[in-house]
Amino acid sequence: MKKLITYYRSAREELSKVIHPTREQVISASISVVSVVVVVALFLALVDLILSASMSRILS
C-alpha cells in the first residue's frame, strides 16, 4: 500500500511540471498541420493525374 501511495504522489508531482500549450499555440499548430496536409494531398493528386494520363496513352 505504501508503494501505491508513493507512486500516486510522484505521478501527481510529475504532472504538475507539465506545461500545457495555450489556445493560440494549439490553433496555430492545427492550421499548420492542415495546410501541410492540403498541400501534400494536392501534390499527390497532381502526380496521380499525370501518371494515370501517361499510362492511358501508353496502353491505348
Predicted model as a PDB file, atoms N, CA, C, CB and O in Angstrom, pLDDT in the B-factor column:
MODEL        1                                                                  
ATOM      1  N   MET A   1       0.829  -1.203   0.000  1.00 90.00           N  
ATOM      2  CA  MET A   1       0.000   0.000   0.000  1.00 90.00           C  
ATOM      3  C   MET A   1       0.870   1.262   0.000  1.00 90.00           C  
ATOM      4  CB  MET A   1      -0.941   0.001   1.219  1.00 90.00           C  
ATOM      5  O   MET A   1       0.523   2.269  -0.616  1.00 90.00           O  
ATOM      6  N   LYS A   2       1.989   1.187   0.693  1.00 90.00           N  
ATOM      7  CA  LYS A   2       2.871   2.349   0.758  1.00 90.00           C  
ATOM      8  C   LYS A   2       3.468   2.672  -0.612  1.00 90.00           C  
ATOM      9  CB  LYS A   2       3.989   2.108   1.773  1.00 90.00           C  
ATOM     10  O   LYS A   2       3.657   3.837  -0.960  1.00 90.00           O  
ATOM     11  N   LYS A   3       3.765   1.607  -1.391  1.00 92.00           N  
ATOM     12  CA  LYS A   3       4.303   1.821  -2.741  1.00 92.00           C  
ATOM     13  C   LYS A   3       3.273   2.504  -3.637  1.00 92.00           C  
ATOM     14  CB  LYS A   3       4.739   0.483  -3.366  1.00 92.00           C  
ATOM     15  O   LYS A   3       3.621   3.351  -4.459  1.00 92.00           O  
ATOM     16  N   LEU A   4       2.017   2.133  -3.474  1.00 93.00           N  
ATOM     17  CA  LEU A   4       0.952   2.732  -4.278  1.00 93.00           C  
ATOM     18  C   LEU A   4       0.800   4.213  -3.964  1.00 93.00           C  
ATOM     19  CB  LEU A   4      -0.375   2.006  -4.039  1.00 93.00           C  
ATOM     20  O   LEU A   4       0.638   5.031  -4.870  1.00 93.00           O  
ATOM     21  N   ILE A   5       0.852   4.553  -2.696  1.00 94.00           N  
ATOM     22  CA  ILE A   5       0.740   5.965  -2.295  1.00 94.00           C  
ATOM     23  C   ILE A   5       1.945   6.754  -2.805  1.00 94.00           C  
ATOM     24  CB  ILE A   5       0.628   6.092  -0.749  1.00 94.00           C  
ATOM     25  O   ILE A   5       1.798   7.880  -3.281  1.00 94.00           O  
ATOM     26  N   THR A   6       3.127   6.166  -2.704  1.00 95.00           N  
ATOM     27  CA  THR A   6       4.336   6.827  -3.209  1.00 95.00           C  
ATOM     28  C   THR A   6       4.245   7.042  -4.713  1.00 95.00           C  
ATOM     29  CB  THR A   6       5.589   6.000  -2.869  1.00 95.00           C  
ATOM     30  O   THR A   6       4.593   8.110  -5.217  1.00 95.00           O  
ATOM     31  N   TYR A   7       3.776   6.027  -5.424  1.00 95.00           N  
ATOM     32  CA  TYR A   7       3.619   6.135  -6.878  1.00 95.00           C  
ATOM     33  C   TYR A   7       2.630   7.242  -7.237  1.00 95.00           C  
ATOM     34  CB  TYR A   7       3.148   4.793  -7.471  1.00 95.00           C  
ATOM     35  O   TYR A   7       2.890   8.048  -8.131  1.00 95.00           O  
ATOM     36  N   TYR A   8       1.507   7.280  -6.545  1.00 94.00           N  
ATOM     37  CA  TYR A   8       0.489   8.294  -6.818  1.00 94.00           C  
ATOM     38  C   TYR A   8       1.033   9.694  -6.573  1.00 94.00           C  
ATOM     39  CB  TYR A   8      -0.751   8.055  -5.953  1.00 94.00           C  
ATOM     40  O   TYR A   8       0.799  10.602  -7.371  1.00 94.00           O  
ATOM     41  N   ARG A   9       1.756   9.872  -5.476  1.00 95.00           N  
ATOM     42  CA  ARG A   9       2.320  11.200  -5.166  1.00 95.00           C  
ATOM     43  C   ARG A   9       3.360  11.625  -6.203  1.00 95.00           C  
ATOM     44  CB  ARG A   9       2.957  11.196  -3.763  1.00 95.00           C  
ATOM     45  O   ARG A   9       3.388  12.780  -6.628  1.00 95.00           O  
ATOM     46  N   SER A  10       4.204  10.692  -6.600  1.00 95.00           N  
ATOM     47  CA  SER A  10       5.227  11.055  -7.584  1.00 95.00           C  
ATOM     48  C   SER A  10       4.598  11.327  -8.956  1.00 95.00           C  
ATOM     49  CB  SER A  10       6.281   9.937  -7.697  1.00 95.00           C  
ATOM     50  O   SER A  10       5.059  12.203  -9.689  1.00 95.00           O  
ATOM     51  N   ALA A  11       3.551  10.578  -9.297  1.00 95.00           N  
ATOM     52  CA  ALA A  11       2.860  10.837 -10.564  1.00 95.00           C  
ATOM     53  C   ALA A  11       2.205  12.213 -10.545  1.00 95.00           C  
ATOM     54  CB  ALA A  11       1.803   9.749 -10.838  1.00 95.00           C  
ATOM     55  O   ALA A  11       2.273  12.951 -11.528  1.00 95.00           O  
ATOM     56  N   ARG A  12       1.577  12.553  -9.438  1.00 95.00           N  
ATOM     57  CA  ARG A  12       0.936  13.866  -9.335  1.00 95.00           C  
ATOM     58  C   ARG A  12       1.981  14.978  -9.386  1.00 95.00           C  
ATOM     59  CB  ARG A  12       0.112  13.968  -8.033  1.00 95.00           C  
ATOM     60  O   ARG A  12       1.739  16.029  -9.979  1.00 95.00           O  
ATOM     61  N   GLU A  13       3.133  14.754  -8.771  1.00 95.00           N  
ATOM     62  CA  GLU A  13       4.207  15.743  -8.794  1.00 95.00           C  
ATOM     63  C   GLU A  13       4.732  15.948 -10.219  1.00 95.00           C  
ATOM     64  CB  GLU A  13       5.351  15.309  -7.863  1.00 95.00           C  
ATOM     65  O   GLU A  13       4.982  17.080 -10.634  1.00 95.00           O  
ATOM     66  N   GLU A  14       4.897  14.861 -10.958  1.00 95.00           N  
ATOM     67  CA  GLU A  14       5.368  14.976 -12.336  1.00 95.00           C  
ATOM     68  C   GLU A  14       4.334  15.672 -13.217  1.00 95.00           C  
ATOM     69  CB  GLU A  14       5.695  13.593 -12.904  1.00 95.00           C  
ATOM     70  O   GLU A  14       4.693  16.475 -14.079  1.00 95.00           O  
ATOM     71  N   LEU A  15       3.070  15.373 -13.008  1.00 95.00           N  
ATOM     72  CA  LEU A  15       2.027  16.025 -13.805  1.00 95.00           C  
ATOM     73  C   LEU A  15       1.945  17.520 -13.522  1.00 95.00           C  
ATOM     74  CB  LEU A  15       0.677  15.378 -13.532  1.00 95.00           C  
ATOM     75  O   LEU A  15       1.537  18.291 -14.391  1.00 95.00           O  
ATOM     76  N   SER A  16       2.324  17.935 -12.329  1.00 94.00           N  
ATOM     77  CA  SER A  16       2.308  19.371 -12.026  1.00 94.00           C  
ATOM     78  C   SER A  16       3.406  20.111 -12.788  1.00 94.00           C  
ATOM     79  CB  SER A  16       2.473  19.600 -10.515  1.00 94.00           C  
ATOM     80  O   SER A  16       3.340  21.332 -12.925  1.00 94.00           O  
ATOM     81  N   LYS A  17       4.414  19.391 -13.287  1.00 95.00           N  
ATOM     82  CA  LYS A  17       5.506  20.007 -14.041  1.00 95.00           C  
ATOM     83  C   LYS A  17       5.180  20.189 -15.524  1.00 95.00           C  
ATOM     84  CB  LYS A  17       6.755  19.173 -13.901  1.00 95.00           C  
ATOM     85  O   LYS A  17       5.910  20.875 -16.240  1.00 95.00           O  
ATOM     86  N   VAL A  18       4.094  19.581 -15.983  1.00 95.00           N  
ATOM     87  CA  VAL A  18       3.739  19.633 -17.392  1.00 95.00           C  
ATOM     88  C   VAL A  18       3.286  21.043 -17.762  1.00 95.00           C  
ATOM     89  CB  VAL A  18       2.636  18.604 -17.715  1.00 95.00           C  
ATOM     90  O   VAL A  18       2.499  21.663 -17.048  1.00 95.00           O  
ATOM     91  N   ILE A  19       3.789  21.530 -18.874  1.00 95.00           N  
ATOM     92  CA  ILE A  19       3.383  22.839 -19.384  1.00 95.00           C  
ATOM     93  C   ILE A  19       2.446  22.601 -20.558  1.00 95.00           C  
ATOM     94  CB  ILE A  19       4.625  23.710 -19.811  1.00 95.00           C  
ATOM     95  O   ILE A  19       2.855  22.073 -21.592  1.00 95.00           O  
ATOM     96  N   HIS A  20       1.199  22.989 -20.396  1.00 94.00           N  
ATOM     97  CA  HIS A  20       0.205  22.789 -21.446  1.00 94.00           C  
ATOM     98  C   HIS A  20       0.251  23.954 -22.425  1.00 94.00           C  
ATOM     99  CB  HIS A  20      -1.211  22.640 -20.844  1.00 94.00           C  
ATOM    100  O   HIS A  20       0.481  25.092 -22.015  1.00 94.00           O  
ATOM    101  N   PRO A  21       0.036  23.692 -23.710  1.00 96.00           N  
ATOM    102  CA  PRO A  21       0.072  24.776 -24.701  1.00 96.00           C  
ATOM    103  C   PRO A  21      -1.131  25.709 -24.530  1.00 96.00           C  
ATOM    104  CB  PRO A  21       0.098  24.197 -26.136  1.00 96.00           C  
ATOM    105  O   PRO A  21      -2.189  25.314 -24.041  1.00 96.00           O  
ATOM    106  N   THR A  22      -0.932  26.945 -24.946  1.00 97.00           N  
ATOM    107  CA  THR A  22      -2.034  27.910 -24.889  1.00 97.00           C  
ATOM    108  C   THR A  22      -2.985  27.660 -26.055  1.00 97.00           C  
ATOM    109  CB  THR A  22      -1.499  29.376 -24.921  1.00 97.00           C  
ATOM    110  O   THR A  22      -2.668  26.920 -26.987  1.00 97.00           O  
ATOM    111  N   ARG A  23      -4.132  28.278 -25.985  1.00 97.00           N  
ATOM    112  CA  ARG A  23      -5.124  28.111 -27.045  1.00 97.00           C  
ATOM    113  C   ARG A  23      -4.572  28.592 -28.387  1.00 97.00           C  
ATOM    114  CB  ARG A  23      -6.414  28.873 -26.697  1.00 97.00           C  
ATOM    115  O   ARG A  23      -4.813  27.967 -29.420  1.00 97.00           O  
ATOM    116  N   GLU A  24      -3.833  29.698 -28.370  1.00 98.00           N  
ATOM    117  CA  GLU A  24      -3.263  30.245 -29.599  1.00 98.00           C  
ATOM    118  C   GLU A  24      -2.240  29.283 -30.209  1.00 98.00           C  
ATOM    119  CB  GLU A  24      -2.608  31.606 -29.320  1.00 98.00           C  
ATOM    120  O   GLU A  24      -2.181  29.131 -31.429  1.00 98.00           O  
ATOM    121  N   GLN A  25      -1.439  28.638 -29.365  1.00 97.00           N  
ATOM    122  CA  GLN A  25      -0.461  27.681 -29.861  1.00 97.00           C  
ATOM    123  C   GLN A  25      -1.135  26.473 -30.501  1.00 97.00           C  
ATOM    124  CB  GLN A  25       0.452  27.231 -28.733  1.00 97.00           C  
ATOM    125  O   GLN A  25      -0.678  25.973 -31.529  1.00 97.00           O  
ATOM    126  N   VAL A  26      -2.213  26.011 -29.895  1.00 98.00           N  
ATOM    127  CA  VAL A  26      -2.939  24.866 -30.440  1.00 98.00           C  
ATOM    128  C   VAL A  26      -3.565  25.223 -31.785  1.00 98.00           C  
ATOM    129  CB  VAL A  26      -4.025  24.392 -29.453  1.00 98.00           C  
ATOM    130  O   VAL A  26      -3.505  24.435 -32.729  1.00 98.00           O  
ATOM    131  N   ILE A  27      -4.161  26.404 -31.873  1.00 98.00           N  
ATOM    132  CA  ILE A  27      -4.784  26.845 -33.125  1.00 98.00           C  
ATOM    133  C   ILE A  27      -3.726  27.007 -34.212  1.00 98.00           C  
ATOM    134  CB  ILE A  27      -5.548  28.175 -32.917  1.00 98.00           C  
ATOM    135  O   ILE A  27      -3.935  26.583 -35.349  1.00 98.00           O  
ATOM    136  N   SER A  28      -2.600  27.613 -33.872  1.00 98.00           N  
ATOM    137  CA  SER A  28      -1.526  27.816 -34.840  1.00 98.00           C  
ATOM    138  C   SER A  28      -0.972  26.488 -35.346  1.00 98.00           C  
ATOM    139  CB  SER A  28      -0.407  28.645 -34.219  1.00 98.00           C  
ATOM    140  O   SER A  28      -0.753  26.325 -36.546  1.00 98.00           O  
ATOM    141  N   ALA A  29      -0.749  25.555 -34.451  1.00 98.00           N  
ATOM    142  CA  ALA A  29      -0.234  24.244 -34.853  1.00 98.00           C  
ATOM    143  C   ALA A  29      -1.255  23.505 -35.716  1.00 98.00           C  
ATOM    144  CB  ALA A  29       0.123  23.401 -33.614  1.00 98.00           C  
ATOM    145  O   ALA A  29      -0.882  22.841 -36.683  1.00 98.00           O  
ATOM    146  N   SER A  30      -2.527  23.614 -35.377  1.00 98.00           N  
ATOM    147  CA  SER A  30      -3.564  22.937 -36.158  1.00 98.00           C  
ATOM    148  C   SER A  30      -3.647  23.498 -37.571  1.00 98.00           C  
ATOM    149  CB  SER A  30      -4.920  23.065 -35.465  1.00 98.00           C  
ATOM    150  O   SER A  30      -3.789  22.746 -38.535  1.00 98.00           O  
ATOM    151  N   ILE A  31      -3.560  24.804 -37.692  1.00 98.00           N  
ATOM    152  CA  ILE A  31      -3.590  25.437 -39.016  1.00 98.00           C  
ATOM    153  C   ILE A  31      -2.381  24.991 -39.836  1.00 98.00           C  
ATOM    154  CB  ILE A  31      -3.613  26.984 -38.886  1.00 98.00           C  
ATOM    155  O   ILE A  31      -2.504  24.724 -41.032  1.00 98.00           O  
ATOM    156  N   SER A  32      -1.229  24.911 -39.205  1.00 98.00           N  
ATOM    157  CA  SER A  32      -0.026  24.467 -39.915  1.00 98.00           C  
ATOM    158  C   SER A  32      -0.180  23.036 -40.412  1.00 98.00           C  
ATOM    159  CB  SER A  32       1.203  24.577 -39.006  1.00 98.00           C  
ATOM    160  O   SER A  32       0.163  22.733 -41.555  1.00 98.00           O  
ATOM    161  N   VAL A  33      -0.690  22.162 -39.564  1.00 98.00           N  
ATOM    162  CA  VAL A  33      -0.864  20.761 -39.950  1.00 98.00           C  
ATOM    163  C   VAL A  33      -1.858  20.627 -41.096  1.00 98.00           C  
ATOM    164  CB  VAL A  33      -1.331  19.929 -38.751  1.00 98.00           C  
ATOM    165  O   VAL A  33      -1.605  19.902 -42.058  1.00 98.00           O  
ATOM    166  N   VAL A  34      -2.982  21.321 -40.997  1.00 98.00           N  
ATOM    167  CA  VAL A  34      -3.996  21.245 -42.052  1.00 98.00           C  
ATOM    168  C   VAL A  34      -3.437  21.789 -43.362  1.00 98.00           C  
ATOM    169  CB  VAL A  34      -5.267  22.024 -41.647  1.00 98.00           C  
ATOM    170  O   VAL A  34      -3.701  21.225 -44.424  1.00 98.00           O  
ATOM    171  N   SER A  35      -2.674  22.868 -43.305  1.00 98.00           N  
ATOM    172  CA  SER A  35      -2.086  23.444 -44.513  1.00 98.00           C  
ATOM    173  C   SER A  35      -1.130  22.472 -45.199  1.00 98.00           C  
ATOM    174  CB  SER A  35      -1.354  24.735 -44.174  1.00 98.00           C  
ATOM    175  O   SER A  35      -1.181  22.299 -46.417  1.00 98.00           O  
ATOM    176  N   VAL A  36      -0.265  21.843 -44.420  1.00 98.00           N  
ATOM    177  CA  VAL A  36       0.688  20.892 -44.990  1.00 98.00           C  
ATOM    178  C   VAL A  36      -0.045  19.692 -45.578  1.00 98.00           C  
ATOM    179  CB  VAL A  36       1.699  20.430 -43.921  1.00 98.00           C  
ATOM    180  O   VAL A  36       0.325  19.208 -46.649  1.00 98.00           O  
ATOM    181  N   VAL A  37      -1.067  19.210 -44.901  1.00 98.00           N  
ATOM    182  CA  VAL A  37      -1.831  18.064 -45.409  1.00 98.00           C  
ATOM    183  C   VAL A  37      -2.501  18.417 -46.733  1.00 98.00           C  
ATOM    184  CB  VAL A  37      -2.891  17.613 -44.378  1.00 98.00           C  
ATOM    185  O   VAL A  37      -2.496  17.607 -47.660  1.00 98.00           O  
ATOM    186  N   VAL A  38      -3.072  19.601 -46.834  1.00 98.00           N  
ATOM    187  CA  VAL A  38      -3.730  20.017 -48.072  1.00 98.00           C  
ATOM    188  C   VAL A  38      -2.719  20.125 -49.210  1.00 98.00           C  
ATOM    189  CB  VAL A  38      -4.453  21.361 -47.873  1.00 98.00           C  
ATOM    190  O   VAL A  38      -2.993  19.672 -50.322  1.00 98.00           O  
ATOM    191  N   VAL A  39      -1.568  20.711 -48.952  1.00 98.00           N  
ATOM    192  CA  VAL A  39      -0.546  20.858 -49.989  1.00 98.00           C  
ATOM    193  C   VAL A  39      -0.054  19.490 -50.462  1.00 98.00           C  
ATOM    194  CB  VAL A  39       0.635  21.697 -49.466  1.00 98.00           C  
ATOM    195  O   VAL A  39       0.080  19.265 -51.664  1.00 98.00           O  
ATOM    196  N   VAL A  40       0.212  18.586 -49.535  1.00 98.00           N  
ATOM    197  CA  VAL A  40       0.683  17.253 -49.907  1.00 98.00           C  
ATOM    198  C   VAL A  40      -0.408  16.500 -50.677  1.00 98.00           C  
ATOM    199  CB  VAL A  40       1.105  16.456 -48.648  1.00 98.00           C  
ATOM    200  O   VAL A  40      -0.109  15.808 -51.650  1.00 98.00           O  
ATOM    201  N   ALA A  41      -1.655  16.627 -50.254  1.00 98.00           N  
ATOM    202  CA  ALA A  41      -2.755  15.957 -50.956  1.00 98.00           C  
ATOM    203  C   ALA A  41      -2.892  16.482 -52.383  1.00 98.00           C  
ATOM    204  CB  ALA A  41      -4.079  16.150 -50.193  1.00 98.00           C  
ATOM    205  O   ALA A  41      -3.081  15.699 -53.314  1.00 98.00           O  
ATOM    206  N   LEU A  42      -2.800  17.786 -52.564  1.00 98.00           N  
ATOM    207  CA  LEU A  42      -2.873  18.349 -53.912  1.00 98.00           C  
ATOM    208  C   LEU A  42      -1.708  17.885 -54.777  1.00 98.00           C  
ATOM    209  CB  LEU A  42      -2.894  19.872 -53.848  1.00 98.00           C  
ATOM    210  O   LEU A  42      -1.895  17.578 -55.954  1.00 98.00           O  
ATOM    211  N   PHE A  43      -0.520  17.830 -54.209  1.00 98.00           N  
ATOM    212  CA  PHE A  43       0.646  17.355 -54.949  1.00 98.00           C  
ATOM    213  C   PHE A  43       0.456  15.903 -55.378  1.00 98.00           C  
ATOM    214  CB  PHE A  43       1.920  17.497 -54.099  1.00 98.00           C  
ATOM    215  O   PHE A  43       0.713  15.559 -56.531  1.00 98.00           O  
ATOM    216  N   LEU A  44       0.014  15.060 -54.470  1.00 98.00           N  
ATOM    217  CA  LEU A  44      -0.188  13.651 -54.804  1.00 98.00           C  
ATOM    218  C   LEU A  44      -1.302  13.474 -55.825  1.00 98.00           C  
ATOM    219  CB  LEU A  44      -0.505  12.850 -53.548  1.00 98.00           C  
ATOM    220  O   LEU A  44      -1.216  12.595 -56.683  1.00 98.00           O  
ATOM    221  N   ALA A  45      -2.347  14.296 -55.748  1.00 98.00           N  
ATOM    222  CA  ALA A  45      -3.416  14.223 -56.742  1.00 98.00           C  
ATOM    223  C   ALA A  45      -2.887  14.606 -58.124  1.00 98.00           C  
ATOM    224  CB  ALA A  45      -4.589  15.141 -56.344  1.00 98.00           C  
ATOM    225  O   ALA A  45      -3.252  13.986 -59.123  1.00 98.00           O  
ATOM    226  N   LEU A  46      -2.039  15.613 -58.181  1.00 98.00           N  
ATOM    227  CA  LEU A  46      -1.452  16.033 -59.456  1.00 98.00           C  
ATOM    228  C   LEU A  46      -0.547  14.938 -60.028  1.00 98.00           C  
ATOM    229  CB  LEU A  46      -0.655  17.339 -59.275  1.00 98.00           C  
ATOM    230  O   LEU A  46      -0.603  14.645 -61.223  1.00 98.00           O  
ATOM    231  N   VAL A  47       0.276  14.342 -59.187  1.00 98.00           N  
ATOM    232  CA  VAL A  47       1.148  13.252 -59.639  1.00 98.00           C  
ATOM    233  C   VAL A  47       0.306  12.082 -60.128  1.00 98.00           C  
ATOM    234  CB  VAL A  47       2.097  12.796 -58.503  1.00 98.00           C  
ATOM    235  O   VAL A  47       0.618  11.490 -61.161  1.00 98.00           O  
ATOM    236  N   ASP A  48      -0.746  11.740 -59.411  1.00 98.00           N  
ATOM    237  CA  ASP A  48      -1.629  10.645 -59.818  1.00 98.00           C  
ATOM    238  C   ASP A  48      -2.290  10.940 -61.158  1.00 98.00           C  
ATOM    239  CB  ASP A  48      -2.699  10.397 -58.751  1.00 98.00           C  
ATOM    240  O   ASP A  48      -2.393  10.059 -62.011  1.00 98.00           O  
ATOM    241  N   LEU A  49      -2.734  12.167 -61.339  1.00 97.00           N  
ATOM    242  CA  LEU A  49      -3.364  12.559 -62.598  1.00 97.00           C  
ATOM    243  C   LEU A  49      -2.385  12.438 -63.759  1.00 97.00           C  
ATOM    244  CB  LEU A  49      -3.897  13.991 -62.505  1.00 97.00           C  
ATOM    245  O   LEU A  49      -2.738  11.922 -64.820  1.00 97.00           O  
ATOM    246  N   ILE A  50      -1.170  12.907 -63.562  1.00 97.00           N  
ATOM    247  CA  ILE A  50      -0.154  12.835 -64.620  1.00 97.00           C  
ATOM    248  C   ILE A  50       0.192  11.387 -64.943  1.00 97.00           C  
ATOM    249  CB  ILE A  50       1.116  13.600 -64.203  1.00 97.00           C  
ATOM    250  O   ILE A  50       0.286  11.017 -66.113  1.00 97.00           O  
ATOM    251  N   LEU A  51       0.380  10.568 -63.914  1.00 97.00           N  
ATOM    252  CA  LEU A  51       0.744   9.166 -64.147  1.00 97.00           C  
ATOM    253  C   LEU A  51      -0.393   8.387 -64.792  1.00 97.00           C  
ATOM    254  CB  LEU A  51       1.145   8.501 -62.837  1.00 97.00           C  
ATOM    255  O   LEU A  51      -0.149   7.561 -65.671  1.00 97.00           O  
ATOM    256  N   SER A  52      -1.617   8.629 -64.378  1.00 96.00           N  
ATOM    257  CA  SER A  52      -2.732   7.897 -64.983  1.00 96.00           C  
ATOM    258  C   SER A  52      -2.950   8.335 -66.429  1.00 96.00           C  
ATOM    259  CB  SER A  52      -4.019   8.107 -64.166  1.00 96.00           C  
ATOM    260  O   SER A  52      -3.309   7.511 -67.270  1.00 96.00           O  
ATOM    261  N   ALA A  53      -2.742   9.611 -66.731  1.00 96.00           N  
ATOM    262  CA  ALA A  53      -2.860  10.071 -68.115  1.00 96.00           C  
ATOM    263  C   ALA A  53      -1.746   9.455 -68.966  1.00 96.00           C  
ATOM    264  CB  ALA A  53      -2.803  11.623 -68.184  1.00 96.00           C  
ATOM    265  O   ALA A  53      -1.980   9.075 -70.113  1.00 96.00           O  
ATOM    266  N   SER A  54      -0.553   9.358 -68.413  1.00 95.00           N  
ATOM    267  CA  SER A  54       0.558   8.743 -69.143  1.00 95.00           C  
ATOM    268  C   SER A  54       0.289   7.271 -69.416  1.00 95.00           C  
ATOM    269  CB  SER A  54       1.862   8.898 -68.360  1.00 95.00           C  
ATOM    270  O   SER A  54       0.530   6.791 -70.524  1.00 95.00           O  
ATOM    271  N   MET A  55      -0.205   6.556 -68.422  1.00 95.00           N  
ATOM    272  CA  MET A  55      -0.494   5.131 -68.589  1.00 95.00           C  
ATOM    273  C   MET A  55      -1.624   4.916 -69.596  1.00 95.00           C  
ATOM    274  CB  MET A  55      -0.863   4.498 -67.239  1.00 95.00           C  
ATOM    275  O   MET A  55      -1.595   3.953 -70.363  1.00 95.00           O  
ATOM    276  N   SER A  56      -2.615   5.805 -69.598  1.00 92.00           N  
ATOM    277  CA  SER A  56      -3.712   5.683 -70.565  1.00 92.00           C  
ATOM    278  C   SER A  56      -3.192   5.840 -71.988  1.00 92.00           C  
ATOM    279  CB  SER A  56      -4.807   6.730 -70.282  1.00 92.00           C  
ATOM    280  O   SER A  56      -3.614   5.113 -72.887  1.00 92.00           O  
ATOM    281  N   ARG A  57      -2.288   6.776 -72.196  1.00 93.00           N  
ATOM    282  CA  ARG A  57      -1.734   6.983 -73.532  1.00 93.00           C  
ATOM    283  C   ARG A  57      -0.858   5.817 -73.956  1.00 93.00           C  
ATOM    284  CB  ARG A  57      -0.934   8.275 -73.579  1.00 93.00           C  
ATOM    285  O   ARG A  57      -0.862   5.419 -75.121  1.00 93.00           O  
ATOM    286  N   ILE A  58      -0.101   5.267 -73.001  1.00 93.00           N  
ATOM    287  CA  ILE A  58       0.774   4.140 -73.337  1.00 93.00           C  
ATOM    288  C   ILE A  58      -0.033   2.905 -73.681  1.00 93.00           C  
ATOM    289  CB  ILE A  58       1.724   3.833 -72.181  1.00 93.00           C  
ATOM    290  O   ILE A  58       0.298   2.192 -74.628  1.00 93.00           O  
ATOM    291  N   LEU A  59      -1.097   2.640 -72.919  1.00 91.00           N  
ATOM    292  CA  LEU A  59      -1.868   1.417 -73.107  1.00 91.00           C  
ATOM    293  C   LEU A  59      -2.890   1.494 -74.243  1.00 91.00           C  
ATOM    294  CB  LEU A  59      -2.571   1.079 -71.836  1.00 91.00           C  
ATOM    295  O   LEU A  59      -3.378   0.460 -74.698  1.00 91.00           O  
ATOM    296  N   SER A  60      -3.214   2.675 -74.699  1.00 82.00           N  
ATOM    297  CA  SER A  60      -4.227   2.749 -75.787  1.00 82.00           C  
ATOM    298  C   SER A  60      -3.625   3.062 -77.122  1.00 82.00           C  
ATOM    299  CB  SER A  60      -5.268   3.791 -75.474  1.00 82.00           C  
ATOM    300  O   SER A  60      -4.344   3.155 -78.117  1.00 82.00           O  
TER     301      SER A  60                                                      
ENDMDL                                                                          
END                                                                             
